[in-house]
């Protein structure tokens, strides 16, 4: 139940006003509703209300413009913003101007009621109002529920220096998230430095990140600044962090723990004045199990995790993305094009293995290569047929020996990790990876009979029991 607080609601949609009036009224709140910003402002100026819920677009004034004025005369007044104009800029503006929360429309009533409860119960804190941002250049595109949640998280991170880990498939826009955190955060006036771990030779990566002194190694003829020093006062984006070699991971962990680093060959500590945003398309938990990524570093980097959904999980954003990319093409001098409805629907059904990057490349080809102003579904079918990957010929497990199967798996492993192999211990690591599933399958095959499993494996029964304990293998008891 409520404490009898009064909630002021401003929205030009009568249906929304009715729903909120009834829902909040049933919880014991006193509710006053209006469809005009001027009426809301008069109530606030007269000292009425304990909480404001306001739409952004209203007939007489933008709700976001009201927030600084409300905060000026009533600093403790909490404001919750609702908006159908669901972009990252809207979320950021609402947060920067002092809104307690931002709720995209259409909203879940339970989410809104929860925000009201938190707004009235949480301790008041000072809020700084920042300058308005340019809304012409949207860093992220999409109004799907998945993207709305990302916008809300990003808006709350703008005023912090928290380390962020962005995960997602290739082409989902991980660097765009990092740039948005920088461009709309408190380090916006500092540099944004991006470095791709997978693109740097492993023997040079420490020098690339931390710099080196003259004479630190052969060829070091002068002092060189590293990316940490170049990003001082700003943001350092570490892309493909899963490809960082172990020795560099150790140095990065020290920076995150102590807030300082030394150049290669240097002795004087340098303060690390950067916000770190890391990104990867790889499964870091799997790399940890394989001994290829430090678990302690993972937890230092994964302070705030953000997962970017693949495009196939937010296909409703595809029409807006297409319009955005076509507009970019027009600005670059390519012919102005559009897609008819069947063409767009066909693109919404595509799997998009390359995600947003694949869609952007397709739109650019459509703008550059086709004469018609309106692209139809026939053209889309041709393009999708040409870019669809050919199905791989799979080797039947029955057609290869155990040795061939192991060799195939190891070949794939070395191909995927050729630039990030461990410095030592690979033999024992491979044996450990094979040992657990082998013992588990033998126990399954013998229906949990450890004597028969030991015979099948060629092991002493006591040795098998020891392995079961060490590897924490679950054994089904009581099977005949």
Order of alpha helices (4+ residues) and beta strands (2+ residues): beta-alpha-beta-alpha-beta-alpha-beta-alpha-beta-alpha-alpha-beta-alpha-beta-alpha-alpha-beta-alpha-beta-beta-beta-alpha-alpha-beta-alpha-beta-alpha-alpha-beta-alpha-alpha-alpha-alpha-alpha
